[in-house]
Amino acid sequence: MNFTASLLLLLQRQIAVYTRFLNLLQEERTALGQVQPDALEKLTAERARLTAALEALDQELRGLFTNAKIVFSGRAVKQLFTTLAEPQRSQLAKLWHQLLASAAECQKQNAVNSKIVDTRRQQTDRVLRILMGQTTLAASTYAADGRVQPGTASATLATV
């Protein structure tokens, strides 16, 4: 199989895995929103498998370029496309852009999910501090220069 045909198939495989990864991230967001630890455990295992698959496909892509004696970079890929005749040029360019868009969307969705996890962690930490009696009233006052100064007065919530 020639370089161009191999690249075409490899890009299609990468896009398919990114599509599955994006679906997983959407399921993960739902599970995070509904606080479903069992679902999250299964999704985490699938996430690890898909991440490994993406890494293997990336290495395969780099190897394909190395075997063709082409230094792999975004610029090299675009340059390569200009040397191809139609319909290969447009097919590969379309797949390449689709791959980049899929990767960017996965990165965006992963950041959203990470933010949800971080927010939940902060909420849980706050609840634990309250339950352990390590609370402070967060009354804010303003300094002479207009900056907000958080209050640090502690309050007794209950006595026994």
C-alpha positions in Angstrom: 0.0 0.0 0.0 1.4 3.4 -0.9 2.0 6.3 1.5 -1.1 8.2 0.5 -3.5 5.3 0.8 -2.0 4.4 4.2 -2.4 8.0 5.4 -6.0 8.1 4.2 -6.8 4.9 6.2 -4.9 6.0 9.2 -6.6 9.4 9.4 -10.0 7.6 9.1 -9.1 5.3 12.0 -7.9 8.3 14.1 -11.2 10.2 13.5 -13.2 7.2 14.4 -11.4 6.9 17.8 -11.7 10.6 18.4 -15.4 10.4 17.7 -15.8 7.5 20.2 -13.7 9.6 22.7 -16.0 12.6 22.2 -19.0 10.5 22.9 -17.3 9.1 26.0 -16.7 12.7 27.2 -20.3 13.5 26.7 -21.3 10.4 28.7 -18.8 11.4 31.4 -20.3 14.9 31.7 -23.8 13.3 32.1 -22.4 10.9 34.8 -20.7 13.8 36.6 -23.8 15.9 36.5 -25.9 13.1 37.9 -23.2 11.9 40.3 -23.0 8.3 39.0 -19.8 6.8 40.4 -20.4 3.4 38.9 -20.8 4.9 35.4 -17.7 7.1 36.0 -15.7 4.0 36.9 -16.6 2.3 33.7 -16.1 5.4 31.6 -12.7 5.9 33.2 -11.6 2.4 32.1 -12.9 3.1 28.6 -11.1 6.5 28.6 -7.8 4.8 29.4 -8.3 2.4 26.6 -9.2 5.1 24.0 -6.3 7.3 25.2 -3.9 4.4 24.6 -5.4 3.8 21.2 -5.0 7.5 20.3 -1.4 7.4 21.4 -0.7 4.3 19.3 -2.4 5.8 16.3 -0.3 9.0 16.7 2.9 6.9 16.8 1.7 5.0 13.7 1.2 8.4 12.0 4.6 9.6 12.9 6.1 6.3 11.8 4.4 6.5 8.5 6.0 9.9 7.9 9.4 8.8 9.2 9.3 5.8 6.8 8.5 8.1 4.0 11.5 10.3 5.1 9.2 13.2 5.9 9.7 15.1 9.1 6.2 15.1 10.7 4.7 18.5 11.5 1.4 20.3 10.7 3.3 22.4 8.1 4.8 19.2 6.5 1.3 17.7 6.3 -0.1 20.8 4.6 2.9 20.9 2.2 2.4 17.3 1.4 -1.2 17.9 0.4 -0.1 20.5 -2.1 1.9 17.9 -3.9 -1.0 15.5 -4.4 -3.4 15.3 -7.3 -7.2 15.4 -6.9 -9.2 13.7 -5.5 -6.5 12.6 -3.0 -5.6 16.1 -2.1 -9.1 17.2 -1.1 -9.8 13.8 0.6 -6.7 14.0 2.8 -7.1 17.7 3.5 -10.7 17.2 4.5 -9.8 14.3 6.8 -6.8 16.2 8.3 -9.1 19.2 9.1 -11.7 16.8 10.6 -9.0 15.2 12.7 -7.8 18.5 14.0 -11.3 19.7 14.8 -12.1 16.4 16.6 -9.0 16.6 18.7 -9.8 20.3 19.6 -13.4 19.4 20.5 -12.2 16.6 22.7 -9.8 18.9 24.4 -12.5 21.4 25.0 -15.0 18.8 26.4 -12.3 17.4 28.6 -11.6 20.8 30.0 -15.3 21.2 30.8 -15.4 17.9 32.6 -12.2 18.7 34.5 -13.8 22.0 35.6 -16.9 20.0 36.8 -14.7 17.6 38.8 -12.7 20.5 40.3 -15.9 22.4 41.3 -17.3 19.2 42.9 -14.0 18.6 44.8 -14.1 22.2 46.1 -17.7 21.8 47.2 -16.9 18.5 48.9 -13.8 20.0 50.6 -16.0 22.9 51.9 -18.6 20.6 53.3 -16.0 18.5 55.0 -14.4 21.6 56.6 -17.9 22.7 57.8 -18.6 19.3 59.3 -15.2 19.2 61.0 -15.9 22.7 62.5 -13.2 24.4 60.5 -15.5 27.1 59.2 -15.0 30.8 58.9 -17.6 33.4 58.1 -16.9 34.8 54.7 -18.1 38.3 55.4 -16.3 40.7 53.1 -15.4 44.2 54.0 -13.7 46.9 51.9 -10.3 48.3 52.7 -9.6 52.1 52.4 -8.3 51.5 48.9 -11.5 49.7 47.8 -10.1 46.2 47.7 -12.2 43.4 49.1 -10.9 42.0 52.4 -12.5 38.7 53.3 -13.5 38.4 56.9 -12.0 35.7 59.1 -14.3 35.7 62.0 -15.2 32.2 63.0 -18.6 31.3 64.2 -20.0 28.6 66.5 -22.8 26.9 64.7 -24.0 24.8 67.6 -23.1 23.8 71.1 -23.8 20.6 72.9 
